[in-house]
Amino acid sequence: MGFVFQFLGTITIILLLGLAIAKPMIALSLVITQFVLEQILQSYYSFFVTQNSAFNILVAIIAILSLTRLLTKAGTQIKIWNLATILTLFYFCFAATSTIWSPNTQAENLTTATLTYIIIYILIGPVLINNIIDLRNLFIYLLVIGTILAFLVLLNPNSEFLRGRFILKFAAVGSASDSNPLAMADLGGLLVVISGLLPPPTKNILWIIIRILAIGTGSVLLLDSGSRGQVLLSYFVVLVFYPISNLISNYKQFMVRAIGLIGLIGVVMLSTIYFASSGTEKRWQLDELQTASGGRLDNIILLLSEWIKTPSRWVWGLGNNSFNLLDTASNQPYVHNIIAESLGEFGIIGFLVLISLLLITIISGFKLYIKFKDFELYRGIIGTLLGVTFFIFLVSNKQGNVWVSIQLFMFFIIIVRTYRMSETEDVSDLTSYDEFD
């Protein structure tokens, strides 16, 4: 049976890589889900464990080929740069440069893998999207591909629960022989947010099935991963952004559905039958929740306190990865909060750059919503984009740093890029719901 799943997983990934060259939105879907794809391969093939950048480089090559094909199409004119791209590149360059004055001489963040991520997330990924229809297609591909990957993970014969978390055992034995459950949780969260927010492109039974499978497998991935933050944040984002992405004619009906959703989440989370065999239920105990949230807050206070005590570093920051040298009770290598990191490690300069990027993104997102709020499907696409970005932003301030949150910056750029492209678009003809079908 293990060989069957290995064959299915391998064939699925090969097909997706092939299709991605011809379909830019499939290529971008693979860029977004590459960590789960990589871990599926690592559970079967030791090569992808010992050469842990190989698959990321392969995805980068596919994305470059897809972009090249897009650029060579007759009449295709694509603007690559915008202010968000420039600010993002400056932020990453400054973060890397701060290694020079960082007390942590062991900080090595500009690896081949990191440079690959910057290329595909910052320079290539956003450029693959050139209109709002592309965004609609991206979300649909993410639902379909993400659901397939969720099944390949959940049914993987090399899976097990370890310390209350669902993981994949890698094919090669070593110190890093287990998958990262946070990657599974991020995929599950994306499936829940997109399926919960995106209005149907077509009103048929197939879309209903896709939506149910996506939110179902996404929820199972979230719960099995033991990542409490992603569980709570994904459903919170759906509740907050649903009125933004969907026209609500009956608010009483909406409130009933919202209460029902909250009740359903509560029943699933409190179900000892579901959690009993995995040990995941222990992560939801009150003392565990208090310890986790308190530890994150202590990390933030510790880093910022150290920054405040060093006036000579207020402007430039303490330096990249300096938090790793602080005496923390949590023994965590970084602060797990990109805003605190920007001020503490990159100083006033880094903080202002990040805040400027956030403000530009918020303003662009708001203007996008205002422009298309009266057009049902456009509104749904924009609302989903904003919801997904907000979800990734919240997660990045729960577990991220500049080097592991590159995907967030890609979505910042996508929002600003989409707004810039829409500035010249005439909305007077956008009257038909079926225009996208």
Solvent accessible surface area in square Angstrom, and as a share of the most:
residue,aa,sasa,rsa
1,M,166,0.74
2,G,30,0.29
3,F,151,0.63
4,V,73,0.42
5,F,38,0.16
6,Q,46,0.20
7,F,109,0.45
8,L,85,0.42
9,G,1,0.01
10,T,28,0.16
11,I,66,0.34
12,T,28,0.16
13,I,5,0.02
14,I,101,0.51
15,L,107,0.53
16,L,16,0.08
17,L,21,0.10
18,G,45,0.44
19,L,94,0.47
20,A,0,0.00
21,I,61,0.31
22,A,46,0.36
23,K,99,0.42
24,P,25,0.15
25,M,11,0.05
26,I,10,0.05
27,A,2,0.01
28,L,0,0.00
29,S,0,0.00
30,L,2,0.01
31,V,0,0.00
32,I,8,0.04
33,T,5,0.03
34,Q,0,0.00
35,F,67,0.28
36,V,4,0.03
37,L,1,0.01
38,E,15,0.07
39,Q,16,0.07
40,I,2,0.01
41,L,11,0.05
42,Q,12,0.05
43,S,3,0.02
44,Y,30,0.11
45,Y,71,0.27
46,S,56,0.36
47,F,115,0.48
48,F,39,0.16
49,V,27,0.16
50,T,94,0.55
51,Q,95,0.42
52,N,95,0.49
53,S,24,0.16
54,A,29,0.22
55,F,1,0.01
56,N,1,0.01
57,I,67,0.34
58,L,64,0.32
59,V,2,0.01
60,A,9,0.07
61,I,85,0.43
62,I,15,0.08
63,A,1,0.01
64,I,78,0.40
65,L,79,0.39
66,S,1,0.00
67,L,21,0.11
68,T,66,0.38
69,R,108,0.40
70,L,22,0.11
71,L,76,0.38
72,T,102,0.59
73,K,96,0.41
74,A,107,0.83
75,G,79,0.76
76,T,45,0.26
77,Q,173,0.77
78,I,29,0.15
79,K,168,0.71
80,I,70,0.35
81,W,148,0.52
82,N,21,0.11
83,L,89,0.44
84,A,0,0.00
85,T,3,0.02
86,I,94,0.48
87,L,31,0.15
88,T,0,0.00
89,L,38,0.19
90,F,98,0.41
91,Y,4,0.01
92,F,6,0.03
93,C,81,0.48
94,F,20,0.08
95,A,0,0.00
96,A,20,0.15
97,T,61,0.35
98,S,0,0.00
99,T,47,0.27
100,I,141,0.72
101,W,61,0.21
102,S,9,0.06
103,P,75,0.47
104,N,4,0.02
105,T,118,0.69
106,Q,144,0.64
107,A,11,0.08
108,E,142,0.64
109,N,34,0.18
110,L,91,0.45
111,T,62,0.36
112,T,84,0.49
113,A,21,0.17
114,T,14,0.08
115,L,89,0.44
116,T,12,0.07
117,Y,36,0.14
118,I,22,0.11
119,I,74,0.37
120,I,0,0.00
121,Y,3,0.01
122,I,2,0.01
123,L,58,0.29
124,I,11,0.06
125,G,0,0.00
126,P,1,0.01
127,V,3,0.02
128,L,2,0.01
129,I,0,0.00
130,N,38,0.20
131,N,68,0.35
132,I,8,0.04
133,I,76,0.39
134,D,28,0.15
135,L,0,0.00
136,R,28,0.10
137,N,41,0.21
138,L,0,0.00
139,F,0,0.00
140,I,36,0.18
141,Y,65,0.25
142,L,5,0.02
143,L,0,0.00
144,V,56,0.32
145,I,6,0.03
146,G,0,0.00
147,T,13,0.07
148,I,71,0.36
149,L,0,0.00
150,A,0,0.00
151,F,81,0.34
152,L,20,0.10
153,V,0,0.00
154,L,40,0.20
155,L,94,0.47
156,N,4,0.02
157,P,67,0.42
158,N,53,0.27
159,S,32,0.20
160,E,72,0.32
161,F,77,0.32
162,L,55,0.27
163,R,199,0.72
164,G,6,0.06
165,R,52,0.19
166,F,13,0.06
167,I,7,0.04
168,L,0,0.00
169,K,78,0.33
170,F,27,0.11
171,A,46,0.36
172,A,21,0.16
173,V,150,0.86
174,G,45,0.43
175,S,127,0.82
176,A,75,0.58
177,S,21,0.13
178,D,48,0.25
179,S,7,0.05
180,N,73,0.37
181,P,17,0.11
182,L,46,0.23
183,A,14,0.11
184,M,1,0.01
185,A,0,0.00
186,D,47,0.24
187,L,7,0.04
188,G,0,0.00
189,G,0,0.00
190,L,11,0.06
191,L,2,0.01
192,V,0,0.00
193,V,0,0.00
194,I,1,0.00
195,S,1,0.01
196,G,10,0.10
197,L,0,0.00
198,L,1,0.00
199,P,5,0.03
200,P,30,0.19
201,P,11,0.07
202,T,46,0.27
203,K,156,0.66
204,N,67,0.35
205,I,120,0.61
206,L,111,0.55
207,W,11,0.04
208,I,88,0.45
209,I,82,0.42
210,I,33,0.17
211,R,60,0.22
212,I,110,0.56
213,L,78,0.39
214,A,0,0.00
215,I,55,0.28
216,G,33,0.31
217,T,11,0.06
218,G,0,0.00
219,S,22,0.14
220,V,52,0.30
221,L,1,0.01
222,L,1,0.01
223,L,11,0.06
224,D,14,0.07
225,S,1,0.00
226,G,1,0.01
227,S,1,0.01
228,R,33,0.12
229,G,14,0.14
230,Q,0,0.00
231,V,2,0.01
232,L,92,0.46
233,L,37,0.19
234,S,0,0.00
235,Y,24,0.09
236,F,99,0.41
237,V,0,0.00
238,V,10,0.06
239,L,45,0.22
240,V,63,0.36
241,F,22,0.09
242,Y,50,0.19
243,P,38,0.24
244,I,50,0.25
245,S,0,0.00
246,N,20,0.10
247,L,96,0.48
248,I,31,0.16
249,S,119,0.77
250,N,76,0.39
251,Y,140,0.53
252,K,167,0.71
253,Q,90,0.40
254,F,29,0.12
255,M,100,0.45
256,V,105,0.60
257,R,141,0.51
258,A,12,0.09
259,I,112,0.57
260,G,44,0.42
261,L,38,0.19
262,I,95,0.48
263,G,38,0.37
264,L,108,0.54
265,I,27,0.14
266,G,27,0.26
267,V,104,0.60
268,V,50,0.29
269,M,31,0.14
270,L,146,0.73
271,S,34,0.22
272,T,97,0.56
273,I,161,0.82
274,Y,81,0.31
275,F,2,0.01
276,A,73,0.57
277,S,109,0.70
278,S,16,0.10
279,G,19,0.18
280,T,1,0.01
281,E,52,0.23
282,K,118,0.50
283,R,40,0.15
284,W,41,0.14
285,Q,89,0.40
286,L,125,0.62
287,D,89,0.46
288,E,72,0.32
289,L,57,0.28
290,Q,108,0.48
291,T,100,0.58
292,A,31,0.24
293,S,71,0.46
294,G,29,0.28
295,G,19,0.18
296,R,64,0.23
297,L,104,0.52
298,D,89,0.46
299,N,3,0.02
300,I,40,0.20
301,I,96,0.49
302,L,56,0.28
303,L,0,0.00
304,L,45,0.22
305,S,44,0.28
306,E,52,0.23
307,W,29,0.10
308,I,100,0.51
309,K,144,0.61
310,T,39,0.23
311,P,87,0.55
312,S,91,0.58
313,R,69,0.25
314,W,102,0.36
315,V,72,0.41
316,W,126,0.44
317,G,0,0.00
318,L,13,0.07
319,G,0,0.00
320,N,3,0.02
321,N,33,0.17
322,S,4,0.03
323,F,0,0.00
324,N,68,0.35
325,L,100,0.50
326,L,36,0.18
327,D,140,0.72
328,T,16,0.09
329,A,110,0.85
330,S,42,0.27
331,N,133,0.68
332,Q,43,0.19
333,P,67,0.42
334,Y,45,0.17
335,V,2,0.01
336,H,20,0.09
337,N,21,0.11
338,I,3,0.01
339,I,57,0.29
340,A,6,0.05
341,E,5,0.02
342,S,0,0.00
343,L,34,0.17
344,G,0,0.00
345,E,4,0.02
346,F,1,0.00
347,G,0,0.00
348,I,68,0.34
349,I,46,0.23
350,G,1,0.01
351,F,57,0.24
352,L,100,0.50
353,V,18,0.10
354,L,1,0.00
355,I,50,0.25
356,S,43,0.28
357,L,1,0.00
358,L,24,0.12
359,L,96,0.48
360,I,31,0.16
361,T,8,0.05
362,I,110,0.56
363,I,91,0.46
364,S,4,0.02
365,G,2,0.02
366,F,127,0.53
367,K,93,0.40
368,L,0,0.00
369,Y,44,0.17
370,I,79,0.40
371,K,56,0.24
372,F,1,0.00
373,K,66,0.28
374,D,106,0.55
375,F,40,0.17
376,E,74,0.33
377,L,5,0.02
378,Y,15,0.06
379,R,27,0.10
380,G,0,0.00
381,I,0,0.00
382,I,0,0.00
383,G,0,0.00
384,T,0,0.00
385,L,0,0.00
386,L,29,0.14
387,G,0,0.00
388,V,0,0.00
389,T,7,0.04
390,F,67,0.28
391,F,3,0.01
392,I,20,0.10
393,F,37,0.15
394,L,39,0.19
395,V,10,0.06
396,S,6,0.04
397,N,31,0.16
398,K,44,0.19
399,Q,20,0.09
400,G,2,0.02
401,N,14,0.07
402,V,1,0.00
403,W,21,0.07
404,V,95,0.54
405,S,6,0.04
406,I,5,0.03
407,Q,30,0.13
408,L,0,0.00
409,F,1,0.00
410,M,0,0.00
411,F,0,0.00
412,F,4,0.02
413,I,2,0.01
414,I,0,0.00
415,I,3,0.01
416,V,0,0.00
417,R,10,0.04
418,T,2,0.01
419,Y,28,0.11
420,R,112,0.41
421,M,58,0.26
422,S,2,0.01
423,E,89,0.40
424,T,132,0.77
425,E,65,0.29
426,D,95,0.49
427,V,40,0.23
428,S,76,0.49
429,D,112,0.58
430,L,14,0.07
431,T,116,0.67
432,S,61,0.39
433,Y,46,0.18
434,D,92,0.48
435,E,92,0.41
436,F,18,0.07
437,D,96,0.50
